Amino acid sequence: MRSKTRFVLSLAMTLTACGGGGSSSVPQAVTPPVVAPPIADVNELVKTVSAPIYTSDSGNLIVFNAVNALREKIGSGLLAQSTMLDQAALAHWKYLDANTIVSLHSETEGKSGFTGVDATARAKAVGYSGAYVDEVIFGTNGADNFAGCAASWANSVYHIGVYFSGMRDIGVSALTTKDDPVYGKYTVCVTDFSLVSSKSEQLPADGTVRVYPYPDQTAVPIVFYNQAESPTPLPQYQELGTPVTLNFKTKSFAAAGAKPSISVSQLTITPAGAQPLTARVLANLNAGGVLTAGPELIGDDRMAAYTLTVVPIARMVPNTVYTVSFSGTVNGASISKSWKFTTAAN
């Protein structure tokens, strides 16, 4: 709704005597043209969200804050707590805790705690209206290791996508399991990301390239345990260097009928004073026009659209500055980006 303000312009009258007679003019009301307010940008990045209602000492709050902090540093919008997605994530956490797991993300009807075959079905079961739910899970030995959940999703090939996605809502269930007679306690985090059907993706301005590790980041892990990610991106390797991901999705990519194209001329990771690392470059070649005029691209349909991930084939060196260099075109416009990050001590 817009308001219209009427301004009345008062005209000063000057009466001039002339030959015993005179004349005067009547002031007229002048209404300025109506200026329509700017149209709200439905894809605008979310800069603030309500404080979550998780308890202050909970794993849920640790994961929620860590995910949003990293999204903000990358240049993605913030996520709001959804209590419905919390319920769906908790239901799946309980299912994982109660059953022998074959597949982390799917449930089998008839087993204890079944609420839906996949994350989308589980969210719909509690009344959430999103068309699709993206789910990430991390488990590690010991109790209350919640900080490691968000970090593990960042240091990955597939799970890093949740930090670039245009989703707006998040639900978390981060808890410690019951005691296992052999292995003791585990920390397990189940986190769901989605977007209600009435909302649009939140995306950065055109020309933006978001990256992880982000510029000037420190204490970046030196190794990616490739076989520990499910599914496994490059199954021929036991371990790799930390994946470096570039995401090109911006507001224009969300336009109806848009067919964005990305062409890669150069993509390298170079340690200080040395030659570029031997690496593999992964891209989803079937979900968006990704082409190469330089490095070989390995097609991977599990990758997020409009994303490139370059993975060194060996561990990185501790306490070392690395420079990532990219050049290419996005929708015909030349784009180049170069940034540095520093690896951890061990």
PyMOL commands that set and color helices and strands:
alter all, ss='L'
color gray80, all
select helices_A, chain A and resi 59-74+83-98+119-125+147-154+161-164+226-228+251-254
alter helices_A, ss='H'
color red, helices_A
select strands_A, chain A and resi 80-81+133-141+169-176+186-194+210-212+217-220+244-247+261-271+279-283+289-292+297-299+307-312+321-330+333-343
alter strands_A, ss='S'
color yellow, strands_A
deselect
rebuild
show_as cartoon
